[in-house]
Amino acid sequence: MTPDAEKTPASPPAATPAATPASTPASTPATTTPRVTLRSDLRASWLDGLVALVVTAAVFVVLYIRIESETSSTLTVMPFMADTSEFWMYYLSQAFGWSALLWAWGTVIIGLLLSGPRPARLPLSGPRLERLHRTTSLNTIALIVAHALLFAAELIYQDTDSWPSRLGSAVLETFIPGGYNSGTGVWAMPIGQAALYLSIPLGLLFYVRHRIGPKTWRVLHRFVLVVYVLSVWHTLLYGTNVWYDGAFRNTVWLLQLPIAALFLLRLLRPGRRSERLASPSAHRGSKAGWSLRLTGRVAAVAVIGVLIAVIASGRDGGRTVPPEDTSSTHVHDD
């Protein structure tokens, strides 16, 4: 998706033929900068995708071991899922979900580094960092889709009705908002579906920005941060291994601190002069625009304060104790 901030164009705008110097013969063809295409980025994303699969496999092993050793809070919520040979597809779906969130996190971090003031030293050059930003974005989408498809496959596998009924129920519960009507999933599933359905067009709009215009693309691209927030929200609501206060849940909150800090820095020191917050008297736009920019900066500071409070206390207002009744056989009942 994943998943998961403002990114500056990952490549220069569509290039025009370079001017031919007077000394160059008229027959010499003008040089052009090739436009970045989806096909070229898909070809370049194989290494990042391979790493994502390795990380997913490692997460799956960790989840599997925790279930086998009965140390996962998933068994507190759903004790019937202790049989890993029966529910391995569900745990693989979880693994893809976690790697999707991690890749979305990395994509947002890179995007904020590219769109805001960059550190003096980075391990990669600007163009290589931009390409990595695009490939992680594409792989985030792939990981989110794999997460959803495996969840649907698990529903089909566990269903005992006819195949048409299995497929219909799985599609309804996995991909249709409101189709999953049990427990936390009533809210968590539509939130996750929104992240999925927004991530695909927002991730691919870059490749048609020359058609919709760079300004329109930049405005729409800012909603990538919304997709990431929805992904984190979905995880905290529906990830059974982070349902209760503890190290895993606290780590999810801790990872949001660098994103919030980079986002605040991006607002305080934007790369574009037009986005800088001047004094009210020096502001050339409307007063409403100035107020909106100031509100954004204040809100970013407030978010950082909330994150620090949650991380320091280890409490976020969520679940603190297991439910008294864990005998339900339906996934994720409260």
Residue, then its C-alpha position, 0 to 999 in steps of 0.5 A: m500500500t501499506p500502508d503508506a505522506e507528501k512525496t515530491p515528484a519521484s522524477p523530473p517532469a516530462a522532459t522536452p527536447a533539449a535546445t541544440p547548441a549553435s555549434t551542433p550540426a542540424s542533423t544531430p538529434a536533440t537529446t531528451t530525458p525519458r519519462v519514467t514509466l510504470r513498466s520501467d519501475l516495475r522492472a526496477s522493483w524486483l529487488d525491493g520486492l524480493v526483500a519484502l518477501v523475505v521480510t514477510a517470510a520472517v514475520f510469518v515464522v515469528l507469528y508461527i512460533r508465537i502461536e506454537s509456544e502459546t505466547s501470542s495474544t491472538l490465542t487470547v482472542m481466538p483460542f481455537m486458532a492454536d492449530t497452525s496447520e489448519f490456520w496457516m493461511y490466516y497467519l500468512s495473511q497477517a505476515f503480509g499485512w505487517s510487511a505491507l505496513l512496514w513498507a508503507w512506513g518506509t515509503v512515507i519516510i522516504g517521501l518526507l525526506l524527498s519533499g522536505p529539507r534533506p539531511a546533509r548526508l544520505p546513503l543514496s543519491g537523490p535520483r536513486l532515493e526517488r526511484l526507491h520511493r517509487t518501487t517501495s510504493l508499488n511493492t506496498i500496493a502488492l503487499i496490501v493486495a496479497h494480504a487481502l487475497l490471503f484473508a479471502a482465501e482463508l475464508i473460502y478454505q474454512d467455509t463448508d458451503s458450496w463453492p459459489s457461496r464460499l466465493g460470494s461470502a469471501v468477496l463480500e466480507t473481504f472487499i465490500p464495505g459493511g460486508y463483514n459484520s462481526g465484532t471489531g471487523v465492523w469498523a476495522m474492515p472498512i478502514g482497511q478496505a479504504a486504505l486498499y482502494l485509495s492506495i492503488p490510484l494514489g500510488l499509480l497517479f504519478y505515472v499519468r501526472h503529465r495528463i492530469g497536471p503536476k499541480t493536481w497530482r501534488v494535491l491528490h498525492r498528499f492523501v497518501l498520508v491518509v492511506y497510511v493513517l488508515s493502515v495503522w488504524h486498521t492494524l491497531l483495531y484488527g491485529t490480534n497480536v497487538w490488541y492489548d497494551g504491551a511491547f508490540r502495540n507500543t512499538v507500532w506507536l513508536l514507529q509513528l514518531p519519526i513520521a510525525a517529526l518529519f512531517l512537522l519539519r516538512l511543514l516548518r521548512p517546505g521545499r516550495r517557497s509558496e508553502r512557507l508560512a510568512s507573517p500574516s501581513a506578508h502573506r500574499g494569499s487569503k487569510a483562510g489559507w494562512s490560518l489553515r497552514l498555521t493550524g496544520r503546524v499546530a496539529a502536527v505538534a499536538v500529534i507528536g505530544v500525543l505520541i510521546a504520551v502514549i509511548a511513555s505511558g504504554r496506554d492508548g485507550g485501547r484494550t488492557v485485559p482479555p475478554e472474559d469470554t473467548s469461546s467464540t469461533h467467529v473471528h475477532d469478536d469482542 
